[in-house]
């Protein structure tokens, strides 16, 4: 088994098609959603409310969920499309760094998500 296969194995397999479908709505690489999901909730394994009040699978502030979310913020089937809508509204896929920075206003966060996405096969400049 390759290293990439081992890394991809940490993503619950039923979530990958949802990531791919959500990302495809605007040409976002699905691995970016996977990177955010890993950082924010470890793919739903840790969905405690953050100290800032962020909730659910994608750790949205309730005010942001009210705009981009539909359904249950704790359900990846609802959270992943909301994450994609948010990123695409903030410039993805053309400017992933700006979109990721809008998601979490920290350069370390942007770098971490991009690093994790690369482990899952994301190549800068690619889509789908």
N, C-alpha and C positions, 0 to 999 in steps of 0.2 A: 504494500500500500504506500502511495506517495505521501510526502509531507502535506501537499495541498489537500489530498483526500482526507487525511487525518484532521486537518483544520476544518474542512467543510463538514466533517462528521459532528462537530460541536453544534452545528445549526440543526435544530429539529427538522427532519426531512419534509414534514408537512408544511413548514413555513416557507420553504424555498419557492414553490410555485406562486405563492401569494406575493412574495417579494418581487418575483420576476414580473408578474402581471401588474402590480402597482407601479413598478419602475417604468414599465413599457408605456405607461400613459403619457409620458413626456420625454422619453428617451434617456432616462436616468439609468446609470448602471445599477443593477440590482445589488451588487456587492456593497454599494454605499449604504443602502437600507440595512443590509446585514451588519455593516460596521456600526451603524448607529444603534441597532438592536442589541448588539453585543455590549456596547458601552453603557447604554441606558438601562437595560434590564436583564442582560445576559439571556436574551431570547425569551423573556417572560419568567425567568427563574427567580428574579428579585424585583418585585414591583412595589416596594415600599414607597410611600410618599416622601419626596425629597425634602430637605430643609427649606428649600425655596417654595415648596408646595406643589411641585410637579408630580403628575400622577400617571399611572398605567405603564403599558408596554413601551411606549415611546417617550415617556416622561414629559408630557405636555403640561404647561401651566393650564389651569382650567379656562382661563380667558383665551388662550390659543386653541384649545380643543373646541371651544364654542365656535370658532371661526373655521378651522380646518377639519375638525373631526365629525364623524357621523357614527352613531352607535355607541359601543362600549370601548372606552379607552384602554381597558385591560385585556381586550381580545385582539390578538394579532391580525385577525381578519379585518378588523376595523381600523386598527392603529397603523398598519403598514400603508394603506392607501392615504391616510391622513398625513403620514410622514412624507410621502411622495408629493402630495399636493403642496405641503408647506415648502419643501425644498424647491419645487418647480416654480412656485410663486416668488421665491427669493433668488431666482437666477439659474438654477440647475436645469439642464446639465451644462450649459455654456460656462458658468462660473461656479463650479462646485465649492471652491473655498469660501466664496461670499455666502452661498446658500447654507453651508455648514456653520459658518460663523453666525449667521442669523439664527440658526437652530440653538446654538450655545455660544455665547459671546466670549470665546476663549480660543486663542491660537493653538494651545496645547490640545484642545478638544478636536479642532479641525485636523491637526497632524495625526492624532491618534486614530480617528475614524478613517482617514485616508490610508494609514498604515495597516489597519485591520482589513479594510476593503482590498488592499493589495494582496494580503495573505489569502484572501478568498478568490483571487484571480483578476481583480480590477487592474486594468492598465490605463494610466492617464490618457485621456483623449478618446477612450472607447465608450461605446454605449451598449445597452442590452448585453 
